[in-house]
């Protein structure tokens, strides 16, 4: 567990253009871009994030994340939050989920999605958490 992880992650992810945050239906806090969930956190213990199944499989095979703790055969991943490095990695993964959602929302709704002021990079995302 990383004390304050939920609050720290929310301060970052909740500040991304177009993202809304609120209670998750199964407990914890979730972030959405439109109707698409970017991910959610359970207390200060773990983060769950949706990805395309192929990417999820690669991340799990590389042991960078775990299969989802409830639905292991889905595209969702679970990242236990044990250290500050895990918290940083969670923000990077949430940013990737956000970028994937930004690409998909216009196709589904036909509405433009707010563009971030800067191009997303892992280094810039990590700097937000440091």
Backbone as JSON Lines, residues from 0, in Angstrom:
{"i":0,"aa":"X","n":[0.84,-1.18,0.0],"ca":[0.0,0.0,0.0],"c":[0.89,1.25,0.0]}
{"i":1,"aa":"X","n":[0.48,2.24,-0.76],"ca":[1.17,3.53,-0.8],"c":[0.24,4.57,-0.18]}
{"i":2,"aa":"X","n":[0.53,5.0,1.04],"ca":[-0.35,5.98,1.68],"c":[-0.58,7.21,0.8]}
{"i":3,"aa":"X","n":[-1.84,7.58,0.63],"ca":[-2.19,8.75,-0.16],"c":[-2.2,8.52,-1.66]}
{"i":4,"aa":"X","n":[-2.03,7.27,-2.11],"ca":[-1.94,6.98,-3.55],"c":[-3.18,7.45,-4.28]}
{"i":5,"aa":"X","n":[-4.37,7.14,-3.77],"ca":[-5.61,7.52,-4.44],"c":[-5.67,9.02,-4.64]}
{"i":6,"aa":"X","n":[-5.36,9.76,-3.61],"ca":[-5.39,11.22,-3.68],"c":[-4.36,11.76,-4.67]}
{"i":7,"aa":"X","n":[-3.16,11.19,-4.65],"ca":[-2.11,11.64,-5.57],"c":[-2.47,11.35,-7.03]}
{"i":8,"aa":"X","n":[-2.97,10.14,-7.26],"ca":[-3.35,9.78,-8.63],"c":[-4.49,10.66,-9.11]}
{"i":9,"aa":"X","n":[-5.48,10.88,-8.25],"ca":[-6.63,11.7,-8.65],"c":[-6.2,13.13,-8.97]}
{"i":10,"aa":"X","n":[-5.26,13.66,-8.21],"ca":[-4.79,15.03,-8.46],"c":[-4.18,15.15,-9.86]}
{"i":11,"aa":"X","n":[-3.57,14.09,-10.34],"ca":[-2.94,14.1,-11.67],"c":[-3.96,13.77,-12.76]}
{"i":12,"aa":"X","n":[-4.55,12.59,-12.66],"ca":[-5.45,12.1,-13.72],"c":[-6.69,12.99,-13.83]}
{"i":13,"aa":"X","n":[-7.22,13.43,-12.71],"ca":[-8.39,14.3,-12.73],"c":[-8.14,15.65,-13.38]}
{"i":14,"aa":"X","n":[-6.88,16.02,-13.54],"ca":[-6.52,17.29,-14.17],"c":[-6.31,17.21,-15.66]}
{"i":15,"aa":"X","n":[-6.37,16.03,-16.25],"ca":[-6.2,15.9,-17.68],"c":[-7.45,16.4,-18.41]}
{"i":16,"aa":"X","n":[-7.29,17.05,-19.54],"ca":[-8.43,17.62,-20.26],"c":[-9.53,16.6,-20.56]}
{"i":17,"aa":"X","n":[-10.74,16.97,-20.18],"ca":[-11.91,16.14,-20.47],"c":[-12.16,15.02,-19.49]}
{"i":18,"aa":"X","n":[-11.29,14.82,-18.5],"ca":[-11.44,13.71,-17.56],"c":[-12.35,14.11,-16.4]}
{"i":19,"aa":"X","n":[-13.27,13.23,-16.07],"ca":[-14.09,13.41,-14.88],"c":[-13.75,12.3,-13.89]}
{"i":20,"aa":"X","n":[-13.84,12.61,-12.62],"ca":[-13.57,11.6,-11.6],"c":[-14.77,11.51,-10.67]}
{"i":21,"aa":"X","n":[-14.9,10.35,-10.06],"ca":[-16.0,10.14,-9.14],"c":[-15.95,8.75,-8.57]}
{"i":22,"aa":"X","n":[-16.93,8.43,-7.72],"ca":[-16.95,7.11,-7.1],"c":[-17.14,6.01,-8.15]}
{"i":23,"aa":"X","n":[-16.45,4.9,-7.95],"ca":[-16.61,3.74,-8.82],"c":[-17.77,2.89,-8.29]}
{"i":24,"aa":"X","n":[-18.49,2.26,-9.18],"ca":[-19.68,1.5,-8.78],"c":[-19.35,0.34,-7.85]}
{"i":25,"aa":"X","n":[-18.11,-0.14,-7.85],"ca":[-17.71,-1.24,-6.97],"c":[-16.83,-0.77,-5.81]}
{"i":26,"aa":"X","n":[-16.83,0.54,-5.59],"ca":[-15.99,1.11,-4.54],"c":[-14.75,1.74,-5.15]}
{"i":27,"aa":"X","n":[-14.12,2.62,-4.42],"ca":[-12.94,3.31,-4.92],"c":[-13.31,4.52,-5.76]}
{"i":28,"aa":"X","n":[-12.38,4.96,-6.57],"ca":[-12.56,6.14,-7.41],"c":[-12.25,5.78,-8.85]}
{"i":29,"aa":"X","n":[-13.02,6.35,-9.78],"ca":[-12.8,6.09,-11.2],"c":[-12.58,7.38,-11.96]}
{"i":30,"aa":"X","n":[-11.96,7.24,-13.13],"ca":[-11.75,8.36,-14.05],"c":[-12.34,7.99,-15.38]}
{"i":31,"aa":"X","n":[-13.02,8.95,-16.02],"ca":[-13.67,8.72,-17.31],"c":[-13.34,9.85,-18.27]}
{"i":32,"aa":"X","n":[-13.3,9.49,-19.54],"ca":[-13.26,10.46,-20.63],"c":[-14.55,10.22,-21.39]}
{"i":33,"aa":"X","n":[-15.51,11.1,-21.23],"ca":[-16.84,10.85,-21.75],"c":[-17.42,9.66,-21.02]}
{"i":34,"aa":"X","n":[-17.91,8.68,-21.77],"ca":[-18.48,7.48,-21.17],"c":[-17.45,6.38,-20.94]}
{"i":35,"aa":"X","n":[-16.25,6.58,-21.48],"ca":[-15.23,5.53,-21.4],"c":[-14.43,5.64,-20.11]}
{"i":36,"aa":"X","n":[-14.37,4.54,-19.37],"ca":[-13.56,4.52,-18.16],"c":[-12.09,4.38,-18.52]}
{"i":37,"aa":"X","n":[-11.27,5.22,-17.9],"ca":[-9.82,5.18,-18.09],"c":[-9.2,4.21,-17.09]}
{"i":38,"aa":"X","n":[-9.8,4.11,-15.92],"ca":[-9.32,3.23,-14.88],"c":[-9.94,3.6,-13.55]}
{"i":39,"aa":"X","n":[-9.63,2.8,-12.54],"ca":[-10.1,3.12,-11.19],"c":[-9.11,2.58,-10.17]}
{"i":40,"aa":"X","n":[-9.2,3.14,-8.98],"ca":[-8.3,2.77,-7.9],"c":[-9.13,2.24,-6.72]}
{"i":41,"aa":"X","n":[-8.59,1.22,-6.07],"ca":[-9.2,0.66,-4.86],"c":[-8.35,1.13,-3.69]}
{"i":42,"aa":"X","n":[-8.85,2.12,-2.96],"ca":[-8.09,2.64,-1.83],"c":[-6.7,3.09,-2.25]}
{"i":43,"aa":"X","n":[-5.73,2.77,-1.44],"ca":[-4.33,3.06,-1.76],"c":[-3.59,1.78,-2.13]}
{"i":44,"aa":"X","n":[-4.37,0.73,-2.5],"ca":[-3.81,-0.61,-2.68],"c":[-3.56,-1.03,-4.12]}
{"i":45,"aa":"X","n":[-4.5,-0.74,-5.02],"ca":[-4.34,-1.23,-6.39],"c":[-5.13,-0.38,-7.36]}
{"i":46,"aa":"X","n":[-4.66,-0.41,-8.62],"ca":[-5.29,0.31,-9.72],"c":[-5.69,-0.71,-10.78]}
{"i":47,"aa":"X","n":[-6.89,-0.54,-11.33],"ca":[-7.37,-1.38,-12.42],"c":[-7.53,-0.49,-13.65]}
{"i":48,"aa":"X","n":[-7.02,-0.98,-14.8],"ca":[-7.01,-0.17,-16.02],"c":[-7.4,-1.04,-17.21]}
{"i":49,"aa":"X","n":[-8.31,-0.55,-18.08],"ca":[-8.67,-1.31,-19.27],"c":[-7.71,-1.04,-20.43]}
{"i":50,"aa":"X","n":[-7.36,-2.1,-21.13],"ca":[-6.53,-1.99,-22.33],"c":[-7.07,-2.96,-23.38]}
{"i":51,"aa":"X","n":[-6.68,-2.77,-24.63],"ca":[-6.97,-3.81,-25.62],"c":[-6.31,-5.11,-25.14]}
{"i":52,"aa":"X","n":[-6.96,-6.21,-25.37],"ca":[-6.49,-7.5,-24.84],"c":[-5.05,-7.81,-25.24]}
{"i":53,"aa":"X","n":[-4.68,-7.46,-26.46],"ca":[-3.31,-7.74,-26.92],"c":[-2.28,-6.99,-26.06]}
{"i":54,"aa":"X","n":[-2.53,-5.72,-25.78],"ca":[-1.62,-4.95,-24.94],"c":[-1.62,-5.49,-23.52]}
{"i":55,"aa":"X","n":[-2.79,-5.82,-23.01],"ca":[-2.89,-6.41,-21.67],"c":[-2.05,-7.68,-21.59]}
{"i":56,"aa":"X","n":[-2.15,-8.53,-22.62],"ca":[-1.39,-9.78,-22.63],"c":[0.12,-9.51,-22.61]}
{"i":57,"aa":"X","n":[0.56,-8.51,-23.37],"ca":[1.99,-8.16,-23.4],"c":[2.46,-7.67,-22.03]}
{"i":58,"aa":"X","n":[1.67,-6.81,-21.4],"ca":[2.04,-6.27,-20.09],"c":[2.11,-7.37,-19.03]}
{"i":59,"aa":"X","n":[1.14,-8.28,-19.06],"ca":[1.12,-9.39,-18.1],"c":[2.29,-10.33,-18.37]}
{"i":60,"aa":"X","n":[2.56,-10.65,-19.63],"ca":[3.67,-11.55,-19.97],"c":[5.01,-10.97,-19.54]}
{"i":61,"aa":"X","n":[5.13,-9.65,-19.62],"ca":[6.37,-8.98,-19.22],"c":[6.45,-8.78,-17.7]}
{"i":62,"aa":"X","n":[5.41,-9.22,-17.0],"ca":[5.32,-9.1,-15.54],"c":[5.37,-7.64,-15.06]}
{"i":63,"aa":"X","n":[4.85,-6.75,-15.9],"ca":[4.78,-5.34,-15.53],"c":[3.5,-5.02,-14.78]}
{"i":64,"aa":"X","n":[2.52,-5.9,-14.9],"ca":[1.23,-5.78,-14.24],"c":[0.72,-7.2,-13.98]}
{"i":65,"aa":"X","n":[-0.42,-7.27,-13.31],"ca":[-1.07,-8.56,-13.09],"c":[-2.36,-8.61,-13.9]}
{"i":66,"aa":"X","n":[-2.81,-9.82,-14.2],"ca":[-4.13,-9.97,-14.8],"c":[-5.14,-9.4,-13.8]}
{"i":67,"aa":"X","n":[-6.26,-8.92,-14.3],"ca":[-7.27,-8.3,-13.43],"c":[-7.65,-9.27,-12.31]}
{"i":68,"aa":"X","n":[-7.78,-8.73,-11.12],"ca":[-8.0,-9.56,-9.93],"c":[-9.37,-10.23,-9.9]}
{"i":69,"aa":"X","n":[-10.35,-9.74,-10.68],"ca":[-11.68,-10.34,-10.72],"c":[-11.95,-10.99,-12.08]}
{"i":70,"aa":"X","n":[-11.53,-10.32,-13.16],"ca":[-11.78,-10.82,-14.52],"c":[-10.44,-11.02,-15.24]}
{"i":71,"aa":"X","n":[-9.71,-12.07,-14.9],"ca":[-8.36,-12.26,-15.44],"c":[-8.29,-12.48,-16.94]}
{"i":72,"aa":"X","n":[-9.38,-12.87,-17.58],"ca":[-9.35,-13.12,-19.02],"c":[-9.82,-11.93,-19.85]}
{"i":73,"aa":"X","n":[-10.08,-10.81,-19.18],"ca":[-10.52,-9.61,-19.89],"c":[-9.31,-8.79,-20.31]}
{"i":74,"aa":"X","n":[-9.55,-7.62,-20.86],"ca":[-8.46,-6.72,-21.22],"c":[-7.99,-5.88,-20.04]}
{"i":75,"aa":"X","n":[-8.64,-6.01,-18.9],"ca":[-8.28,-5.22,-17.72],"c":[-7.02,-5.75,-17.06]}
{"i":76,"aa":"X","n":[-6.25,-4.83,-16.48],"ca":[-5.07,-5.19,-15.69],"c":[-5.25,-4.68,-14.26]}
{"i":77,"aa":"X","n":[-4.52,-5.27,-13.35],"ca":[-4.44,-4.8,-11.97],"c":[-2.99,-4.52,-11.67]}
{"i":78,"aa":"X","n":[-2.75,-3.37,-11.06],"ca":[-1.4,-3.01,-10.63],"c":[-1.44,-2.78,-9.12]}
{"i":79,"aa":"X","n":[-0.85,-3.69,-8.35],"ca":[-0.77,-3.46,-6.9],"c":[0.13,-2.25,-6.63]}
{"i":80,"aa":"X","n":[-0.26,-1.44,-5.68],"ca":[0.52,-0.26,-5.32],"c":[1.3,-0.56,-4.04]}
{"i":81,"aa":"X","n":[2.56,-0.93,-4.21],"ca":[3.41,-1.29,-3.08],"c":[4.47,-0.23,-2.8]}
{"i":82,"aa":"X","n":[4.9,0.48,-3.87],"ca":[5.98,1.45,-3.74],"c":[5.64,2.71,-4.52]}
{"i":83,"aa":"X","n":[6.44,3.75,-4.32],"ca":[6.25,4.99,-5.09],"c":[6.46,4.72,-6.59]}
{"i":84,"aa":"X","n":[7.37,3.81,-6.92],"ca":[7.59,3.45,-8.33],"c":[6.33,2.84,-8.93]}
{"i":85,"aa":"X","n":[5.59,2.05,-8.14],"ca":[4.32,1.49,-8.62],"c":[3.32,2.6,-8.89]}
{"i":86,"aa":"X","n":[3.3,3.6,-8.03],"ca":[2.4,4.74,-8.22],"c":[2.75,5.47,-9.52]}
{"i":87,"aa":"X","n":[4.03,5.67,-9.76],"ca":[4.47,6.32,-11.0],"c":[4.06,5.5,-12.22]}
{"i":88,"aa":"X","n":[4.27,4.19,-12.15],"ca":[3.92,3.32,-13.26],"c":[2.41,3.34,-13.49]}
{"i":89,"aa":"X","n":[1.63,3.4,-12.42],"ca":[0.17,3.48,-12.55],"c":[-0.23,4.73,-13.33]}
{"i":90,"aa":"X","n":[0.38,5.85,-13.04],"ca":[0.05,7.09,-13.75],"c":[0.43,6.98,-15.22]}
{"i":91,"aa":"X","n":[1.56,6.37,-15.52],"ca":[1.96,6.19,-16.93],"c":[0.94,5.31,-17.64]}
{"i":92,"aa":"X","n":[0.52,4.23,-17.01],"ca":[-0.46,3.33,-17.62],"c":[-1.82,4.01,-17.77]}
{"i":93,"aa":"X","n":[-2.23,4.78,-16.76],"ca":[-3.49,5.52,-16.86],"c":[-3.42,6.54,-18.0]}
{"i":94,"aa":"X","n":[-2.27,7.16,-18.19],"ca":[-2.12,8.11,-19.28],"c":[-2.25,7.4,-20.63]}
{"i":95,"aa":"X","n":[-1.7,6.2,-20.72],"ca":[-1.83,5.45,-21.97],"c":[-3.29,5.1,-22.22]}
{"i":96,"aa":"X","n":[-3.99,4.7,-21.18],"ca":[-5.42,4.41,-21.31],"c":[-6.18,5.66,-21.74]}
{"i":97,"aa":"X","n":[-5.8,6.8,-21.18],"ca":[-6.42,8.09,-21.55],"c":[-6.18,8.39,-23.03]}
{"i":98,"aa":"X","n":[-4.95,8.2,-23.49],"ca":[-4.63,8.48,-24.9],"c":[-5.42,7.55,-25.82]}
{"i":99,"aa":"X","n":[-5.55,6.29,-25.43],"ca":[-6.36,5.36,-26.22],"c":[-7.82,5.81,-26.25]}
{"i":100,"aa":"X","n":[-8.32,6.26,-25.12],"ca":[-9.71,6.75,-25.05],"c":[-9.89,7.99,-25.91]}
{"i":101,"aa":"X","n":[-8.91,8.89,-25.92],"ca":[-8.99,10.1,-26.75],"c":[-9.1,9.74,-28.22]}
{"i":102,"aa":"X","n":[-8.42,8.69,-28.64],"ca":[-8.47,8.26,-30.04],"c":[-9.83,7.66,-30.38]}
{"i":103,"aa":"X","n":[-10.47,7.04,-29.42],"ca":[-11.73,6.34,-29.68],"c":[-12.96,7.22,-29.55]}
{"i":104,"aa":"X","n":[-12.95,8.17,-28.66],"ca":[-14.15,8.98,-28.4],"c":[-14.66,9.69,-29.64]}
{"i":105,"aa":"X","n":[-13.82,10.36,-30.45],"ca":[-14.36,11.05,-31.62],"c":[-15.06,10.11,-32.61]}
{"i":106,"aa":"X","n":[-14.55,8.89,-32.75],"ca":[-15.18,7.95,-33.67],"c":[-16.57,7.57,-33.2]}
{"i":107,"aa":"X","n":[-16.74,7.47,-31.88],"ca":[-18.03,7.03,-31.35],"c":[-19.04,8.16,-31.25]}
{"i":108,"aa":"X","n":[-18.59,9.36,-30.92],"ca":[-19.53,10.45,-30.67],"c":[-19.56,11.49,-31.76]}
{"i":109,"aa":"X","n":[-18.47,11.57,-32.54],"ca":[-18.39,12.61,-33.55],"c":[-18.04,13.97,-32.98]}
{"i":110,"aa":"X","n":[-17.86,14.05,-31.66],"ca":[-17.51,15.31,-31.0],"c":[-16.01,15.37,-30.78]}
{"i":111,"aa":"X","n":[-15.44,16.56,-30.88],"ca":[-14.0,16.67,-30.63],"c":[-13.68,16.45,-29.15]}
{"i":112,"aa":"X","n":[-12.49,15.95,-28.9],"ca":[-12.0,15.75,-27.54],"c":[-10.98,16.82,-27.26]}
{"i":113,"aa":"X","n":[-11.0,17.42,-26.07],"ca":[-10.01,18.45,-25.77],"c":[-8.59,17.9,-25.91]}
{"i":114,"aa":"X","n":[-7.73,18.67,-26.55],"ca":[-6.34,18.27,-26.69],"c":[-5.54,18.77,-25.49]}
{"i":115,"aa":"X","n":[-4.65,17.91,-24.97],"ca":[-3.77,18.39,-23.91],"c":[-2.88,19.5,-24.46]}
{"i":116,"aa":"X","n":[-2.39,20.36,-23.57],"ca":[-1.55,21.47,-24.0],"c":[-0.2,21.0,-24.51]}
{"i":117,"aa":"X","n":[0.23,19.84,-24.02],"ca":[1.53,19.32,-24.44],"c":[1.36,17.89,-24.91]}
{"i":118,"aa":"X","n":[2.3,17.44,-25.71],"ca":[2.3,16.07,-26.18],"c":[2.64,15.16,-25.01]}
{"i":119,"aa":"X","n":[1.92,14.08,-24.9],"ca":[2.14,13.14,-23.82],"c":[3.43,12.35,-24.05]}
{"i":120,"aa":"X","n":[4.24,12.28,-23.04],"ca":[5.4,11.4,-23.06],"c":[5.49,10.76,-21.68]}
{"i":121,"aa":"X","n":[6.13,9.62,-21.61],"ca":[6.28,8.96,-20.32],"c":[7.05,9.86,-19.36]}
{"i":122,"aa":"X","n":[8.08,10.56,-19.84],"ca":[8.87,11.43,-18.98],"c":[8.02,12.56,-18.41]}
{"i":123,"aa":"X","n":[7.19,13.17,-19.24],"ca":[6.34,14.25,-18.77],"c":[5.32,13.74,-17.78]}
{"i":124,"aa":"X","n":[4.78,12.56,-18.03],"ca":[3.81,11.97,-17.11],"c":[4.47,11.63,-15.79]}
{"i":125,"aa":"X","n":[5.66,11.06,-15.85],"ca":[6.39,10.76,-14.6],"c":[6.7,12.01,-13.83]}
{"i":126,"aa":"X","n":[6.99,13.09,-14.51],"ca":[7.3,14.36,-13.83],"c":[6.11,14.84,-13.03]}
{"i":127,"aa":"X","n":[4.89,14.51,-13.48],"ca":[3.7,14.91,-12.75],"c":[3.62,14.22,-11.38]}
{"i":128,"aa":"X","n":[4.17,13.02,-11.3],"ca":[4.08,12.23,-10.08],"c":[5.25,12.49,-9.14]}
{"i":129,"aa":"X","n":[6.38,12.87,-9.68],"ca":[7.61,13.0,-8.89],"c":[7.46,13.9,-7.7]}
